[in-house]
Amino acid sequence: MKIIEESGDFLAIGLRDVDQSIVNLFTETLNNIDGVSYAGYRVEHPLTGEITVSLKVEPSKTTPWKAVQKALEQLEEIFKSLDKKLEALR
């Protein structure tokens, strides 16, 4: 992971060799957080494996890094819940 651009209300992160479906889930979670104006990603080139995630927030409500942290916490809870449900099926 590398920071491509960062300001008070904007963050662009470069990811490498990450599955696009995980990045899609991450950006969708970001878009559901209060204060996030926009979150999306762009595949730079299919052969390079590079994806850029961009995030814009309303500074009066949150910061880009707080939104990222909240999204990761929400995803962690979702995955824990799914894991428990899968365990119950075994």
Secondary structure, 3 states (H helix, E strand, C coil): CEEEEECCCEEEEEEECCCHHHHHHHHHHHHCCCCEEEEEEEEEECCCCEEEEEEEECCCCCCHHHHHHHHHHHHHHHHHHHHHHHHHHC
